[in-house]
Amino acid sequence: MEKLDVKHYLDIYTIRKEMQEEGITNPSKEIKKFTKDFVENYKICH
Protein backbone atom coordinates (compact mmCIF):
# COMPACT_ATOMS: atom_id res chain seq x y z
CA MET A 1 0.00 0.00 0.00
CA GLU A 2 1.22 3.46 -0.83
CA LYS A 3 2.33 5.85 1.84
CA LEU A 4 -0.52 8.24 2.60
CA ASP A 5 1.09 11.61 3.20
CA VAL A 6 0.06 15.26 2.98
CA LYS A 7 0.78 15.40 -0.76
CA HIS A 8 -1.58 12.47 -1.33
CA TYR A 9 -4.43 14.23 0.49
CA LEU A 10 -3.58 17.58 -1.10
CA ASP A 11 -3.98 16.00 -4.54
CA ILE A 12 -7.35 14.50 -3.57
CA TYR A 13 -8.69 17.73 -2.10
CA THR A 14 -7.42 19.75 -5.06
CA ILE A 15 -9.49 17.53 -7.35
CA ARG A 16 -12.49 17.87 -5.01
CA LYS A 17 -12.11 21.67 -5.01
CA GLU A 18 -12.01 21.75 -8.83
CA MET A 19 -15.11 19.54 -9.00
CA GLN A 20 -16.95 21.86 -6.60
CA GLU A 21 -15.95 24.94 -8.62
CA GLU A 22 -17.15 23.30 -11.84
CA GLY A 23 -20.47 22.32 -10.27
CA ILE A 24 -19.85 18.58 -10.60
CA THR A 25 -20.42 18.18 -6.86
CA ASN A 26 -22.45 20.39 -4.57
CA PRO A 27 -21.57 19.85 -0.90
CA SER A 28 -22.66 22.13 1.93
CA LYS A 29 -21.09 25.56 2.38
CA GLU A 30 -19.08 24.28 5.35
CA ILE A 31 -17.53 21.48 3.30
CA LYS A 32 -16.76 23.86 0.44
CA LYS A 33 -15.03 26.21 2.86
CA PHE A 34 -13.07 23.37 4.45
CA THR A 35 -11.94 22.08 1.04
CA LYS A 36 -10.92 25.54 -0.16
CA ASP A 37 -9.05 26.35 3.07
CA PHE A 38 -7.31 22.95 3.15
CA VAL A 39 -6.03 23.29 -0.42
CA GLU A 40 -4.93 26.90 -0.05
CA ASN A 41 -3.18 26.35 3.29
CA TYR A 42 -1.38 23.15 2.36
CA LYS A 43 -0.26 24.31 -1.09
CA ILE A 44 1.86 26.88 0.75
CA CYS A 45 3.57 24.07 2.68
CA HIS A 46 4.42 21.97 -0.37
Chimera marker file (.cmm) of the C-alpha trace (Angstrom):
<marker_set name="trace">
<marker id="1" x="0.000" y="0.000" z="0.000" r="1" g="1" b="0" radius="0.5"/>
<marker id="2" x="1.225" y="3.464" z="-0.828" r="1" g="1" b="0" radius="0.5"/>
<marker id="3" x="2.332" y="5.853" z="1.835" r="1" g="1" b="0" radius="0.5"/>
<marker id="4" x="-0.518" y="8.242" z="2.602" r="1" g="1" b="0" radius="0.5"/>
<marker id="5" x="1.092" y="11.611" z="3.197" r="1" g="1" b="0" radius="0.5"/>
<marker id="6" x="0.057" y="15.263" z="2.975" r="1" g="1" b="0" radius="0.5"/>
<marker id="7" x="0.777" y="15.403" z="-0.764" r="1" g="1" b="0" radius="0.5"/>
<marker id="8" x="-1.582" y="12.473" z="-1.330" r="1" g="1" b="0" radius="0.5"/>
<marker id="9" x="-4.427" y="14.232" z="0.490" r="1" g="1" b="0" radius="0.5"/>
<marker id="10" x="-3.582" y="17.582" z="-1.097" r="1" g="1" b="0" radius="0.5"/>
<marker id="11" x="-3.977" y="15.997" z="-4.540" r="1" g="1" b="0" radius="0.5"/>
<marker id="12" x="-7.350" y="14.498" z="-3.570" r="1" g="1" b="0" radius="0.5"/>
<marker id="13" x="-8.687" y="17.732" z="-2.097" r="1" g="1" b="0" radius="0.5"/>
<marker id="14" x="-7.417" y="19.754" z="-5.064" r="1" g="1" b="0" radius="0.5"/>
<marker id="15" x="-9.492" y="17.529" z="-7.346" r="1" g="1" b="0" radius="0.5"/>
<marker id="16" x="-12.494" y="17.873" z="-5.007" r="1" g="1" b="0" radius="0.5"/>
<marker id="17" x="-12.112" y="21.673" z="-5.015" r="1" g="1" b="0" radius="0.5"/>
<marker id="18" x="-12.012" y="21.748" z="-8.832" r="1" g="1" b="0" radius="0.5"/>
<marker id="19" x="-15.113" y="19.538" z="-8.999" r="1" g="1" b="0" radius="0.5"/>
<marker id="20" x="-16.946" y="21.857" z="-6.599" r="1" g="1" b="0" radius="0.5"/>
<marker id="21" x="-15.955" y="24.944" z="-8.618" r="1" g="1" b="0" radius="0.5"/>
<marker id="22" x="-17.151" y="23.302" z="-11.843" r="1" g="1" b="0" radius="0.5"/>
<marker id="23" x="-20.469" y="22.322" z="-10.267" r="1" g="1" b="0" radius="0.5"/>
<marker id="24" x="-19.854" y="18.582" z="-10.598" r="1" g="1" b="0" radius="0.5"/>
<marker id="25" x="-20.419" y="18.177" z="-6.863" r="1" g="1" b="0" radius="0.5"/>
<marker id="26" x="-22.448" y="20.392" z="-4.569" r="1" g="1" b="0" radius="0.5"/>
<marker id="27" x="-21.570" y="19.854" z="-0.903" r="1" g="1" b="0" radius="0.5"/>
<marker id="28" x="-22.659" y="22.134" z="1.929" r="1" g="1" b="0" radius="0.5"/>
<marker id="29" x="-21.087" y="25.563" z="2.377" r="1" g="1" b="0" radius="0.5"/>
<marker id="30" x="-19.081" y="24.276" z="5.348" r="1" g="1" b="0" radius="0.5"/>
<marker id="31" x="-17.527" y="21.475" z="3.295" r="1" g="1" b="0" radius="0.5"/>
<marker id="32" x="-16.756" y="23.856" z="0.436" r="1" g="1" b="0" radius="0.5"/>
<marker id="33" x="-15.030" y="26.212" z="2.861" r="1" g="1" b="0" radius="0.5"/>
<marker id="34" x="-13.072" y="23.369" z="4.454" r="1" g="1" b="0" radius="0.5"/>
<marker id="35" x="-11.939" y="22.084" z="1.040" r="1" g="1" b="0" radius="0.5"/>
<marker id="36" x="-10.919" y="25.542" z="-0.158" r="1" g="1" b="0" radius="0.5"/>
<marker id="37" x="-9.047" y="26.355" z="3.073" r="1" g="1" b="0" radius="0.5"/>
<marker id="38" x="-7.312" y="22.947" z="3.145" r="1" g="1" b="0" radius="0.5"/>
<marker id="39" x="-6.034" y="23.289" z="-0.418" r="1" g="1" b="0" radius="0.5"/>
<marker id="40" x="-4.932" y="26.903" z="-0.047" r="1" g="1" b="0" radius="0.5"/>
<marker id="41" x="-3.181" y="26.355" z="3.291" r="1" g="1" b="0" radius="0.5"/>
<marker id="42" x="-1.377" y="23.149" z="2.363" r="1" g="1" b="0" radius="0.5"/>
<marker id="43" x="-0.256" y="24.309" z="-1.090" r="1" g="1" b="0" radius="0.5"/>
<marker id="44" x="1.856" y="26.876" z="0.753" r="1" g="1" b="0" radius="0.5"/>
<marker id="45" x="3.572" y="24.068" z="2.682" r="1" g="1" b="0" radius="0.5"/>
<marker id="46" x="4.417" y="21.974" z="-0.370" r="1" g="1" b="0" radius="0.5"/>
<link id1="1" id2="2" r="1" g="1" b="0" radius="0.2"/>
<link id1="2" id2="3" r="1" g="1" b="0" radius="0.2"/>
<link id1="3" id2="4" r="1" g="1" b="0" radius="0.2"/>
<link id1="4" id2="5" r="1" g="1" b="0" radius="0.2"/>
<link id1="5" id2="6" r="1" g="1" b="0" radius="0.2"/>
<link id1="6" id2="7" r="1" g="1" b="0" radius="0.2"/>
<link id1="7" id2="8" r="1" g="1" b="0" radius="0.2"/>
<link id1="8" id2="9" r="1" g="1" b="0" radius="0.2"/>
<link id1="9" id2="10" r="1" g="1" b="0" radius="0.2"/>
<link id1="10" id2="11" r="1" g="1" b="0" radius="0.2"/>
<link id1="11" id2="12" r="1" g="1" b="0" radius="0.2"/>
<link id1="12" id2="13" r="1" g="1" b="0" radius="0.2"/>
<link id1="13" id2="14" r="1" g="1" b="0" radius="0.2"/>
<link id1="14" id2="15" r="1" g="1" b="0" radius="0.2"/>
<link id1="15" id2="16" r="1" g="1" b="0" radius="0.2"/>
<link id1="16" id2="17" r="1" g="1" b="0" radius="0.2"/>
<link id1="17" id2="18" r="1" g="1" b="0" radius="0.2"/>
<link id1="18" id2="19" r="1" g="1" b="0" radius="0.2"/>
<link id1="19" id2="20" r="1" g="1" b="0" radius="0.2"/>
<link id1="20" id2="21" r="1" g="1" b="0" radius="0.2"/>
<link id1="21" id2="22" r="1" g="1" b="0" radius="0.2"/>
<link id1="22" id2="23" r="1" g="1" b="0" radius="0.2"/>
<link id1="23" id2="24" r="1" g="1" b="0" radius="0.2"/>
<link id1="24" id2="25" r="1" g="1" b="0" radius="0.2"/>
<link id1="25" id2="26" r="1" g="1" b="0" radius="0.2"/>
<link id1="26" id2="27" r="1" g="1" b="0" radius="0.2"/>
<link id1="27" id2="28" r="1" g="1" b="0" radius="0.2"/>
<link id1="28" id2="29" r="1" g="1" b="0" radius="0.2"/>
<link id1="29" id2="30" r="1" g="1" b="0" radius="0.2"/>
<link id1="30" id2="31" r="1" g="1" b="0" radius="0.2"/>
<link id1="31" id2="32" r="1" g="1" b="0" radius="0.2"/>
<link id1="32" id2="33" r="1" g="1" b="0" radius="0.2"/>
<link id1="33" id2="34" r="1" g="1" b="0" radius="0.2"/>
<link id1="34" id2="35" r="1" g="1" b="0" radius="0.2"/>
<link id1="35" id2="36" r="1" g="1" b="0" radius="0.2"/>
<link id1="36" id2="37" r="1" g="1" b="0" radius="0.2"/>
<link id1="37" id2="38" r="1" g="1" b="0" radius="0.2"/>
<link id1="38" id2="39" r="1" g="1" b="0" radius="0.2"/>
<link id1="39" id2="40" r="1" g="1" b="0" radius="0.2"/>
<link id1="40" id2="41" r="1" g="1" b="0" radius="0.2"/>
<link id1="41" id2="42" r="1" g="1" b="0" radius="0.2"/>
<link id1="42" id2="43" r="1" g="1" b="0" radius="0.2"/>
<link id1="43" id2="44" r="1" g="1" b="0" radius="0.2"/>
<link id1="44" id2="45" r="1" g="1" b="0" radius="0.2"/>
<link id1="45" id2="46" r="1" g="1" b="0" radius="0.2"/>
</marker_set>
